[in-house]
Amino acid sequence: MNFFMSKIIPTVAAADNADNDVAFNWTVITNNSSPNGQAIKLESACVLDMNDGAAPMDLFFCRGSNSGVTPAAPTADQRLGVADAVVDITVAEALAVDVFGHISMTVSEGDILTGTVLTKTNIGLVMQPHPYTNNLYVAGVWRDDPATAGSGAVTNMQVYLGFSY
């Protein structure tokens, strides 16, 4: 079994996000070292918030759109919604980008004073990109208010995803 980690630095709106708001839209999962079209298993996920304002969040995963041998990233019309607004993806849009899973992450421990670490292990979510690519995508939704009194919204976030294949 092979293991690898991907680091994602999503674009997070510098705004007063709230419960059920889009934290970040579809972002390609980089460093996916599996061969094109090969299934991989998500083993762990970690969200590092260096603004120290993280809140519980859900991470959603999709394969992107596919027409024949030309897989493509989700378009702006297929996003979860506008950053800092409630999720508004339609069923048709979710089907078009093959949304295939999600995980919920809570803030139970991991306060490092200047930041917060959300961690989930033993996930076991099998993912498979379209043939001819190894790209997968992740997006995030706040499940509580992430704003902090000192720094406002969370804008400095890194997501680490651990995979096996």
N, C-alpha and C positions, 0 to 999 in steps of 0.2 A: 504494500500500500504506500502510495506517495502522498505527502502533505505539502501544502503551500499556503501562503498568506497573501491576501491582496489588501492594499491600502487605498482608500478612497477619500478624497478631500472634496466633499460636496459644496455646492453654493447654497448658503443658508441666508435667508433674507434678514437684513438688519432692521427688524421691525418688532413690534410688540406682538409676537406670536401668541396664540391661545390654544386651548384644548381643541383637538380635531383639526388644527390648521396644518397645511403642508409645510413640513420642515425643509425638505429639499425634494426636487423632482428627479426623474430618472437620470441616473449617473452610471456610466459604464464601469463595470467591475474590471479594473486593470490587473495585470499580472496574472491572468488566468492561464496557467501553464499547461492546461489539459489540451490534448489535440482537438482539432475542429470537430464539433458535433459530439464529443464524448461527454457522457454524464459525469458529474462530480457531486460530492456530498458536502453540504455546509455543516461543519462540525462546531464552529464557534463564531461569535460576533462580539465586537467590542466597539463602543462609541466613546470617544474621548472628547470632552467639551472643555476647552481651556478658558471659557468665559465663566465657568462655575455656575451655570444656570440651567443645566440639563433637567429635563423632566422625562417621565416615562414616554416611550415612543414605540411605534410599530415600524418595522422595516418590511417593505414589499419588494418582491422580485419578479422580473419578467424577462422574456427572451428577445423582445423587440419584434418588429414586423418582418415578414418574410414573403417575398414573391419569387418563387422559383429558387434560383441559385444566388439571389441577391438579398441577403439579410440586411436589415437597416435598423438604426437606432430609433427609438420612439420619437415621433415628431412633437412639436409644440402643442398640436391639437390633441395628442394622446397622453399628455402629462396628467398627473394626479389632480392638478388644479393650480391656481395661482399661489405662489409663495405667500405666506402670511394670510391665507384665506382657507375656508373649509374645503375639504376634498370634494371635487365635483366631476371626477372621471365617469363617463357613461359605461354601460355594459358593453356597447359596441366597441368603444375605445379600449377597454380592458381586454376584450377578446382579440382585438387586432394586434395587440402587443404581447399576447400570451402571458398575462399575469398568472403565475403558478404557485405562489406561496407567500407567506409572511411569518414574521416572528414578533413577539411582544417583548419589549425590554423594560425593566423597571429600575428605579433608583432605590436600591436597598442598602448598598454599601458602595464604597469607592470614592468618597469625598477626599480629594487630595489638597484641600484648602484653596488652591488656586484653580482648581478644575474638578470635574466629575467624570468618573469612569462607569459606564454601564456595560455589564458583561453578561453574556448568555452562553452556556456550554451544553454539550450533548444534544445538539439540535437535530441532526440526522435528516435534513431536508435535501432530497435528491433533486438536482437541477440538470437540465440538459439544453445546451444552446442549439440553435438551428444548425443543420448541416452546413458546411463551408465556412463556419466561423466558430470562435470560442467566446464570443461576447455575450455577457449577461448584464442585467441592469438592476439597480437598487434605488429605491426612493423611500423617504421617511415622512411619518406623520406624528405630530405631537399628540400625546394622550393626556396632557395636563399643560398648565401654563409654564413655559420655560424661562420667563423673564426673571431677571435678578434685580435687586434694588440698586446694586452698584454699577452694573455694566449694561443693563438693558437686555436685549435679546441675545441669544446664542448665535454667534457668527463664526467662531473659530472652532470648527468641528473636524474630526478625523474618524473614519470608520475602518475598522480592521476586520476582515472576514477570513476565517480559517477553513480550508477545504481539504478533502482527501479524494483520491481517485485510484 
